[in-house]
Each structure stands twice: as structure tokens, then as C-alpha cells.
Amino acid sequence: MSSKPSVDEFRQEARSWLSSVAEPIRAAGAWGEGSDELQVFPEWDMETERAQFAAARSWLALRYEAGFSGVAFPEALGGRGLSRVHDLVYQLEEGNFVTPSTEIWNIGFGMVMPTIAAEGSSQQQRFVPEGLRGNLLFCQLFSESDAGSDLASIRTRAVRHGSDWEIDGAKVWTSMARGADMGLLLCRDDPTAPGHSGFTVFLVPMDSAGLEVRPIRQMTGGASFNQVTFDGVVVPDDLRVGAVGSGWKVAMTTLLNERMALPLGGQVGSVDRVIALATHFGRCQDPLVRQPLADLYIRRRILDFNAERSLAALASGASPGPEGSLGKLSATEFLRRMGTVVGQLLGPRLTADTGEWGTWAWNSHLFGTVGLRVGGGTDEIQRNALAERVLGLPREPRR
């Protein structure tokens, strides 16, 4: 497309197309009507998961043909070449329609493919257009159980043998690993290198020999995360992203994008849903309830204002920075407080399934929030980033 639409023109274009191919999400009905689902992370059985992945691939192909897949990616890579603001506007508009779960492709579109586009070489043309079409779905392979929040302590090893690398180790808490085609993998290539050196990033096919995906049963009862083990997995050097030893820089590119993509849409971050719960139990006039409800409303508005500020920064051409840590920390604290208020309102109904609409559903929301406080860097990591990079406080001692 030769001309670049304004944000308002693009919004109307997107809204018109979405209206022609998808059903709008209906406004919530009266208490007790419709689904009371509140899961933070999707927890599907295997049959449902396969159907969801197939639907996601079909939707992305349809979206690509219409010019709405990869809005901010360069035209040379199959995108529209528009701004990040245009892309966020499209996401907001799509959120008003019934579509397959965005969780399936968020990691690829929000984290992996931007990293390939920024840091990759021949992988840009090989994988980004295929990802935009839905032919490739991605997961992220960074965290390890022994490393905890210290990503620099990972042990998964990459040893070079000519034009190939042999990978041994294990990753954990990997979302969407069972349906992904490719994973972005952070490895240690030099165990003697100090600090944040000695790391290299690869793209690894998830059907590689020696690679195994094992679902992790969570305290919610579901298994939306996985452990991924590598036993002599061979990866060709042309799947290396960035230079040998530059893995930390590549990983930080990914994480800065991840912290801008926290899921707070729909019912997950809905203060209205909490107010409806308080109203149902006749607690809205209780001063001990009204105060935390007001606090939740204010915090949600602050989150929205911070998102608008980030949007304005992106519109000016800035890259994601420390504001991502601010947004993530604020969002997880907001969800934590939401769980506290809901616990006050529900009492034992939060821990025992009585079959009553709108009550037990909060159990998975409460426990799922714990995962958000860990993924993409724990709350403690975000506080360190803000203290050191924004407030200019002394750095914590590094090993």
C-alpha cells in the first residue's frame, strides 16, 4: 500500500474489516448470565488446545491477507510498515470481537518476531512472514528452575561442532510450547565468561530430535505452562540469532517487549466485575468494601494513563524502555489487590466450588495472577530496574 493511513483512518479501516469477518463481543448481561470464566491463562484439555491452535492459524492467515497481521512490521517482511500506535489500535479494535485466543500468538507477535526483525539475519525473511501468516507459531525458552529470577545463572549449554550446535539442558514455565513450531532459546555458550557475556540465542524447531515438552500441573488445576528438555538437540548455526556471545542483548530486546504485553483485557482486569460481585452480595455500601473498590478503580485508571503515555512515546519513535517495568509492576500489584478484595467478598466461596455463578471462577483468577508476578521478570526484578534505570539509585551488587 503506497499511502500511510492516519491512526483515525486506520481505526475505521480495521473496525470495518473486523465487522465483516467476526462477531462483536456482546456486553455483559445481568448477574448469572453467560460465562463467568476468569482464567488469567488458558487451561485447555488436549482436544480443545488442538482446535484452538488450528483456529488461530486460520485467523492469522485471514488477517494477513487483509493487511492486519504485523501492522508495525516492515513491508519487506510482510507487514504494513505502520507505527506501533497503529498496531496497538488494531489490537484494541480486535479485542471488541470474538476471535481465537490471542495468547496463542502473543509471544510470537509481541516478543519473538520483533526480536528476529531487530537482531536476526537471514531468519528475518525465513520466519517473520511465515509467522505473520500463521504458518509458524512461536514460544520463548528463557527461564530455568535452578536460575530462578537470575536469568544470568541459566545452565542450558550450547556447544559448537562446526556448522552445528548441540544443546543440552532444560527450560521451564514455557507457555504454548505444545503447539509452537519454533522456540526462541537462550543458552550459555561459554561457562567461563563473566557477567552477562557468554550467552547466545537460537531459534529451535520444537519437533527436533532430543527435545521433549512436558506439561506442568499448576495449583489452578490446569497445565498452561511446560517444561522443555534438550538432550543432544542439534541446531544449525544459521538458526543463531545475533552474534555468538551477544545473547544477553538479544534476550533484553525480547524482555522489554514482553513487559509491554501484559494481559489485562476482558474480565481479567475488570473492576466492573468486582463491583458487580460486591453489588450481588449487598456490600457496596460497606465502608470496608467501598474504600478498596475505589482504590482498585483509581489503580486501573493509572494503568490506563500509563499505557497512553507509553503509546505516545512509541508514536514519537521511542523503543520500549523502563516504562515497561513500571506498567508490569503496577499491573501485577493491581491484580493482587483485586484478589484481596474478592477474597473479602467471597470468603469460603473462594476456596470451595458451590456451583454458584461468579464465585468459584475467581479461584483460577487469584492463583493465575501469581504466574503474572513471575513471568517476564518478577516484581523484585521490576523494582530493581526502576530503582537503577529511572531513579538512578546505586546498583545492587552483582556476582
Residue pairs with C-beta under 8 A, 6 or more apart in sequence:
1 67
1 80
4 81
4 82
5 13
5 82
5 86
7 83
7 85
7 86
7 89
10 82
10 86
10 89
10 90
11 89
11 93
14 68
14 89
14 90
14 93
14 94
15 93
17 66
17 68
18 93
18 94
18 96
18 97
19 97
21 62
21 66
22 97
22 98
22 99
23 97
23 98
24 96
24 97
24 98
25 95
25 96
25 97
25 98
26 34
28 34
28 272
28 276
31 276
31 279
31 280
31 357
31 358
32 357
32 358
36 357
36 358
36 361
37 267
37 361
38 267
38 268
38 273
38 361
38 362
38 364
38 365
39 220
39 222
39 364
39 365
39 368
40 263
40 268
40 335
40 364
40 365
40 368
40 369
40 371
40 372
41 103
41 175
41 220
41 222
41 224
41 225
41 368
41 371
42 52
42 101
42 103
42 224
43 218
43 220
43 221
43 222
43 223
43 224
43 364
44 52
44 222
49 178
49 179
50 179
52 100
52 101
52 104
53 104
53 137
53 179
55 100
56 100
56 101
56 104
56 105
56 134
56 137
57 134
57 135
57 137
58 100
58 134
59 99
59 100
59 134
60 69
60 105
60 132
60 133
60 134
61 133
61 134
61 135
63 69
63 134
64 70
64 78
64 132
64 133
64 134
67 80
68 80
68 90
68 94
69 78
69 79
69 132
69 133
69 134
70 77
70 78
70 79
70 80
70 109
70 113
70 128
70 131
70 132
71 79
71 80
71 82
71 86
71 87
71 90
72 79
72 80
72 81
72 82
72 83
72 84
72 86
72 87
73 79
73 80
73 81
73 113
73 117
73 128
73 132
74 81
74 117
75 81
77 117
77 124
77 125
77 128
77 129
77 132
78 128
78 129
78 132
78 133
79 128
79 132
80 86
83 314
83 315
84 311
84 314
84 315
85 311
85 314
85 315
88 311
88 314
91 102
94 102
95 265
95 266
102 263
103 175
103 176
103 263
104 137
104 176
104 179
105 134
105 137
106 261
106 263
107 138
107 139
107 140
107 175
107 176
107 180
108 131
108 136
108 137
108 138
109 131
110 257
110 258
110 260
110 261
111 138
111 140
111 184
111 254
111 257
111 258
111 261
112 131
112 138
112 139
112 140
112 182
112 184
112 254
113 127
113 128
113 131
113 132
113 138
114 253
114 254
114 257
115 184
115 201
115 241
115 250
115 253
115 254
115 257
116 123
116 124
116 127
116 128
116 203
116 241
117 124
117 128
118 253
119 201
119 241
119 242
119 246
119 249
119 250
119 253
120 127
120 241
120 242
122 238
123 203
123 238
123 239
123 241
127 136
127 182
127 203
130 136
131 137
131 138
135 181
136 181
136 182
137 176
137 179
137 180
137 181
137 182
138 180
138 181
138 182
138 183
138 184
139 174
139 175
139 176
139 177
139 180
139 182
139 183
139 184
139 206
140 174
140 175
140 183
140 184
140 254
140 258
141 171
141 174
141 177
141 183
141 184
141 185
141 186
141 204
141 228
142 151
142 154
142 171
142 184
142 186
142 251
142 254
142 255
143 151
143 171
143 172
143 173
143 174
144 153
144 154
144 155
144 156
144 169
144 170
144 171
144 172
145 170
145 172
145 227
146 153
146 155
147 153
147 154
147 155
149 374
149 377
149 378
149 380
149 381
151 186
151 251
152 195
152 196
152 248
154 169
154 186
154 187
154 188
154 199
155 169
155 188
156 167
156 168
156 169
156 170
156 171
156 185
156 186
156 187
156 188
156 230
157 167
157 168
157 169
157 187
157 188
157 189
157 191
158 165
158 166
158 167
158 187
158 188
158 189
158 200
158 202
158 235
159 165
159 166
159 168
159 189
160 189
160 237
160 244
163 236
163 237
164 234
164 235
164 236
164 237
165 187
165 189
165 200
165 202
165 234
165 235
165 236
165 237
165 240
166 232
166 233
166 234
166 235
167 185
167 187
167 202
167 204
167 230
167 232
167 233
167 234
167 235
168 230
168 231
168 232
168 233
169 187
169 229
169 230
170 227
170 228
170 229
170 230
171 185
171 227
171 228
171 229
171 230
172 216
172 225
172 226
172 227
172 228
173 216
173 225
173 226
173 371
173 374
173 375
174 183
174 213
174 225
174 226
174 227
174 228
175 224
175 225
175 226
175 375
177 183
177 206
177 213
177 226
177 228
178 213
178 215
178 226
180 206
181 205
181 206
181 207
182 203
182 204
182 205
182 206
183 203
183 204
183 206
183 228
184 201
184 202
184 203
184 241
184 254
185 201
185 202
185 203
185 204
185 235
186 199
186 201
186 247
186 250
186 251
187 199
187 200
187 201
187 202
187 247
188 198
188 199
189 198
189 199
189 200
189 244
189 245
189 247
190 197
190 198
190 245
191 198
192 198
193 245
195 398
196 248
197 245
197 248
198 245
199 245
199 246
199 247
199 248
199 251
200 240
200 242
200 244
200 245
200 246
200 247
201 240
201 241
201 242
201 246
201 247
201 250
201 251
202 235
202 239
202 240
202 241
203 235
203 239
203 241
204 211
204 233
204 235
204 239
206 213
208 233
208 234
208 235
209 233
209 234
210 230
210 231
210 232
210 233
210 234
211 228
211 229
211 230
211 231
211 233
212 228
212 229
212 231
213 226
213 227
213 228
214 226
214 227
214 228
214 229
215 223
215 225
215 226
216 223
216 225
216 226
216 227
217 223
218 224
218 225
218 367
218 371
219 367
219 370
220 363
220 364
220 367
220 368
221 364
222 364
225 371
241 250
242 249
242 250
255 376
255 377
256 319
256 320
256 321
256 324
257 320
257 324
258 324
258 375
258 376
259 320
259 324
259 325
259 327
259 328
259 376
259 377
259 382
260 310
260 320
260 324
260 327
262 327
262 328
262 331
262 332
262 372
262 376
263 372
264 303
264 331
264 334
264 335
267 273
268 335
268 365
269 300
269 303
269 331
269 334
269 335
269 338
271 293
271 296
271 297
271 300
271 338
274 293
274 296
274 338
274 341
274 342
274 345
275 284
275 293
276 358
277 342
277 345
277 346
277 358
277 362
278 284
278 289
278 293
278 345
280 358
281 345
283 289
283 345
284 290
284 293
288 344
289 341
289 344
289 345
292 337
292 340
292 341
292 344
293 341
295 337
296 334
296 337
296 338
296 341
299 330
299 333
299 334
299 337
300 334
302 330
303 327
303 330
303 331
303 334
306 323
306 326
306 327
306 330
307 327
309 323
310 320
310 323
310 324
310 327
313 321
313 323
314 320
321 389
322 385
322 386
322 389
322 390
325 377
325 381
325 382
325 385
325 386
325 389
326 382
326 386
326 390
328 376
328 377
328 382
329 379
329 382
329 383
329 386
331 372
332 369
332 372
332 373
332 379
333 379
335 369
335 372
336 369
336 373
338 369
339 362
339 365
339 366
339 369
342 350
342 362
342 365
342 366
343 350
343 366
346 359
346 362
349 356
349 359
349 360
350 359
350 360
350 362
350 363
350 366
351 363
352 360
353 360
353 363
354 360
373 379
377 385
384 396
387 393
388 394
388 395
388 396
